[in-house]
Amino acid sequence: MSDQHLALVGTWLTESAENLEELLIALKVSFIVRKAATKASPKQTISFDGMSMTIETVTPIKTTKHTNPLDGTEFTDTLMGNNFTGRTVIKENGVIFTEGEMPMGKLTTHRQVVDGKMVLITEMGDVKCTRVFKRG
């Protein structure tokens, strides 16, 4: 397995977000929370401990911390107030890929470093949200 995923370690600040509101609508997030989320600039801190990845996300409204196994083991979590059951793996090219189910459908994420920036692509149904983060 490649160690390319370790480039994600550190703190990342939001630089841009494309189709974030559309994703939040697909996730059935309320209007007020959507508006706050699209105005916020989250800071994400990523760390690895063996075959686990921890992501702490800090916004002016809320701080969340999620730890996922990276070996494809099924896990459950709460995302945006909804139950999520999924699996996370490290792809050969260092992409951290998560796929799972929520009450409103299948959700996938791809997280990797491209040209020194973290690119996070989240897809639900026909909605694709791309967020770019710079080192903080």
Secondary structure as GFF3:
##gff-version 3
##sequence-region A 1 136
A	DSSP	three_ten_helix	4	8	.	.	.	ID=ss1
A	DSSP	beta_strand	10	18	.	.	.	ID=ss2
A	DSSP	alpha_helix	20	26	.	.	.	ID=ss3
A	DSSP	alpha_helix	31	39	.	.	.	ID=ss4
A	DSSP	beta_strand	43	49	.	.	.	ID=ss5
A	DSSP	beta_strand	52	58	.	.	.	ID=ss6
A	DSSP	beta_strand	63	69	.	.	.	ID=ss7
A	DSSP	beta_strand	75	79	.	.	.	ID=ss8
A	DSSP	beta_strand	82	90	.	.	.	ID=ss9
A	DSSP	beta_strand	96	102	.	.	.	ID=ss10
A	DSSP	beta_strand	105	114	.	.	.	ID=ss11
A	DSSP	beta_strand	117	124	.	.	.	ID=ss12
A	DSSP	beta_strand	127	135	.	.	.	ID=ss13
###
